[in-house]
Amino acid sequence: DAKTTQPPSMDCAEGRAANLPCNHSTISGNEYVYWYRQIHSQGPQYIIHGLKNNETNEMASLIITEDRKSSTLILPHATLRDTAVYYCIVRVPNAGGTSYGKLTFGQGTILTVHP
Amino acid sequence: DAGVIQSPRHEVTEMGQEVTLRCKPISGHDYLFWYRQTMMRGLELLIYFNNNVPIDDSGMPEDRFSAKMPNASFSTLKIQPSEPRDSAVYFCASIKNRDRANYGYTFGSGTRLTVV
């Protein structure tokens, strides 16, 4: 899996958009970008993923640069409940063999949403 | 759907005792994963199953750890004998094979194990 780089921490005011960056300059053509988050004392939660097009769901938007070397997760209206560690993961979704289950979580970005 | 259910939520045991962690995956999911999370090492994959069969156990730390999946709705992770360095949060996750390219994994709430 390609290595990712994220800022260790970010702050955001409640109600404002939170933009979380991720660098993945060594991403290969068949690797997707996945975002998970982990709220304190809970298991990781899937947010969104994409290959090269921008994606949006009920939780967030994902913007991937044209060269695919970086991406941004956008929480359009952050709430206090969005305070969590956000992980950017790059991998091949259908990787077979022993690499299938290995979601490699880095240190992530601690997002703190304040009133 | 109740999601992935793990029990117990917290476990405190003495060194040398046997510990059994339990997981019930989401109905219809055919892949099940056991992860361990510590401050030092982050989230690590221990083992995963496909259709109740263990596929990759290369992440299991040592022979003291064992995992079983006797049926599609239940899995256990056993540590015998337990040691203080096994203290961690253990997560179970599941996914449906045909969804793996379109959705993420669903994780349980974890079991916080403390070995004293």
Interface residues (C-beta under 8 A of the other chain):
Chain A: Y34 Y36 S41 Q42 G43 P44 Q45 Y46 I47 H49 P93 N94 G97 T98 Y100 G101 K102 L103 F105 G106 Q107
Chain B: V4 Y31 F33 G42 L43 L45 Y48 I55 D56 S58 F91 A93 R100 A101 Y103 G104 Y105 T106 F107 G108 S109 G110
